């Protein structure tokens, strides 16, 4: 079977991502997973490092029946060059899986087939909402795979997120 490609920021990897990876694995024996914005970390929108996200992915992919290659992708900030940048960093792949309109457009313009994916409980499984729960102290652990909870705890990810979100105005 041809090799597929899927990209995400995985800030953090959540149950929706895992469901998508399982869905793709039903169609493909091999998968390239791109860690988008690999150069971004230690911010409210991107609290986890590329290495932490790599571990989240590899531990989760170990539970899925697919041969996978995880590749960090540094942003190039030039959309016209992005698909060739991705292809230069990844093992060869035949087609792309994405629901992201920009990713879909860029790969289609480069002549690559793009497959839509089903959304799995998008209101609940969404990175921004999960990070907001972490910040507010609300339960978030049931929204991510157990392996991801372990990685976040090992990295003190919730503490980091709270630190980078803190107001830096000094009190008088």
GIRA-V855262 format. One record per residue. SS is DSSP state (hx for helix, st for strand, lp for the rest). OMEGA is omega as a letter, one per 40 degrees, with the letter a starting at -180 (none if undefined). NEAR is the number of other ideal C-beta (glycine too) atoms within 12 Angstrom. Layout:
ss: {SS & SS}
omega: {OMEGA & OMEGA}
near: {NEAR & NEAR}
This chain:
ss: {lp & lp & lp & st & st & st & st & st & lp & lp & lp & lp & lp & lp & hx & hx & hx & hx & hx & hx & hx & hx & hx & hx & hx & hx & hx & lp & lp & st & st & st & st & st & st & lp & lp & lp & lp & lp & lp & lp & lp & lp & lp & lp & lp & lp & lp & hx & hx & hx & hx & hx & hx & hx & hx & hx & hx & hx & hx & lp & lp & lp & lp & lp & st & st & st & st & st & st & lp & lp & lp & lp & lp & lp & hx & hx & hx & hx & hx & hx & hx & hx & hx & hx & hx & lp & lp & lp & lp & lp & st & st & st & lp & lp & lp & hx & hx & hx & hx & hx & hx & hx & hx & hx & lp & lp & lp & st & st & st & lp & lp & lp & lp & lp & lp & lp & lp & lp & lp & lp & hx & hx & hx & hx & hx & hx & hx & hx & hx & hx & lp & lp & lp & lp & hx & hx & hx & lp & lp & hx & hx & hx & hx & hx & hx & hx & hx & hx & lp & lp & hx & hx & hx & hx & hx & hx & hx & hx & hx & lp & lp & lp & lp & lp & lp & lp}
omega: {i & i & i & i & i & a & i & i & i & a & e & i & a & a & i & i & a & i & i & i & i & i & i & a & i & a & a & i & a & a & i & i & i & i & a & i & a & i & a & i & i & i & a & a & a & a & a & a & i & i & i & i & i & i & i & a & a & i & i & a & i & a & a & a & i & i & a & i & a & a & i & a & i & i & i & i & i & a & a & a & a & a & i & i & i & a & a & a & a & i & a & i & a & a & a & i & a & i & a & a & a & i & i & a & a & i & i & i & i & i & a & i & i & i & i & i & i & i & a & i & a & a & a & a & a & a & a & i & i & i & i & i & i & a & a & a & i & i & i & a & a & a & a & i & a & a & a & i & a & a & a & i & i & a & a & a & i & i & i & a & i & i & a & i & a & i & a & i & i & i & i & none}
near: {16 & 20 & 26 & 39 & 39 & 48 & 45 & 36 & 37 & 47 & 38 & 48 & 44 & 40 & 29 & 31 & 43 & 35 & 26 & 37 & 39 & 27 & 25 & 39 & 27 & 20 & 23 & 30 & 17 & 26 & 38 & 35 & 46 & 42 & 41 & 37 & 28 & 32 & 20 & 26 & 28 & 21 & 19 & 23 & 19 & 29 & 36 & 42 & 29 & 28 & 20 & 35 & 43 & 29 & 29 & 41 & 43 & 27 & 28 & 36 & 32 & 19 & 19 & 28 & 17 & 30 & 20 & 34 & 26 & 36 & 30 & 32 & 33 & 20 & 22 & 20 & 12 & 11 & 19 & 14 & 16 & 30 & 32 & 19 & 24 & 35 & 25 & 16 & 25 & 30 & 21 & 18 & 33 & 25 & 28 & 39 & 38 & 32 & 23 & 24 & 13 & 18 & 31 & 23 & 18 & 27 & 32 & 20 & 18 & 24 & 14 & 28 & 18 & 29 & 26 & 19 & 28 & 17 & 18 & 21 & 18 & 20 & 12 & 21 & 29 & 25 & 35 & 24 & 24 & 36 & 32 & 21 & 26 & 36 & 23 & 15 & 12 & 15 & 15 & 30 & 23 & 17 & 34 & 40 & 33 & 20 & 28 & 41 & 27 & 20 & 31 & 37 & 21 & 20 & 25 & 17 & 36 & 31 & 19 & 28 & 34 & 20 & 18 & 24 & 20 & 14 & 10 & 8 & 6 & 6 & 6 & 3}
